[in-house]
Every structure is written in C-alpha cells, then in structure tokens.
Amino acid sequence: MYVGVAIAFAVMAIGMGVALHNWAIALPFGVLAITFFVIGHQKRTGDAPDADS
C-alpha cells in the first residue's frame, strides 16, 4: 500500500519538476515519495521470517 503512495508522489514530483521547471517545488513530493517507499519496505513486528534468512 505504501509503495503505491510512494509511486504516486514520485510521479507528481517528476511531473511538477518537468512541467514547472522548478525542482524546489517538486522537492517535498520527492521526499514524501522516498519516505513512503522506505516505510513500505520495512518489516513489521509479527511478520513471518523469510525462508532464505
């Protein structure tokens, strides 16, 4: 779920940066995209361990 939100924010950041030619406006959206991507890839407490670890 969080990865989907991260992709949406990344697309908005890239779109704003390209369309407005101002990456300072797109920067907060890029930061949010990275944040949601990291949150989405963290292991939650209680998750089953991976078979290969």
C-alpha positions in Angstrom: 0.0 0.0 0.0 2.7 2.5 0.9 4.7 1.7 -2.2 1.7 2.7 -4.3 1.5 6.0 -2.5 5.3 6.4 -3.0 4.9 5.9 -6.7 2.1 8.5 -6.9 4.2 11.1 -5.1 7.2 10.3 -7.3 5.1 10.8 -10.4 3.8 14.1 -9.0 7.4 15.2 -8.1 8.7 14.4 -11.6 5.7 16.0 -13.3 6.0 19.2 -11.3 9.7 19.4 -11.8 9.5 18.9 -15.6 6.3 21.0 -16.1 7.2 23.9 -13.9 11.0 23.8 -14.4 11.3 24.4 -10.6 12.7 21.4 -8.7 12.4 23.3 -5.4 8.6 23.0 -5.7 8.9 19.3 -6.5 11.4 18.5 -3.7 8.9 18.0 -0.9 6.9 15.5 -3.1 10.2 13.6 -3.8 11.0 13.5 -0.1 7.5 12.1 0.6 7.9 9.5 -2.1 11.2 8.3 -0.6 9.7 8.3 2.9 6.7 6.2 1.8 9.0 3.8 -0.1 11.1 3.2 3.0 8.1 2.8 5.2 6.6 0.3 2.7 9.8 -1.8 2.7 10.2 -2.0 6.5 9.4 -5.3 8.3 6.5 -5.1 10.6 6.5 -6.7 14.0 5.0 -10.1 13.9 5.8 -10.8 10.2 6.9 -14.3 9.4 10.6 -14.6 8.8 11.8 -15.1 5.3 12.7 -18.6 4.2 16.2 -17.6 2.9 17.4 -15.8 6.1 
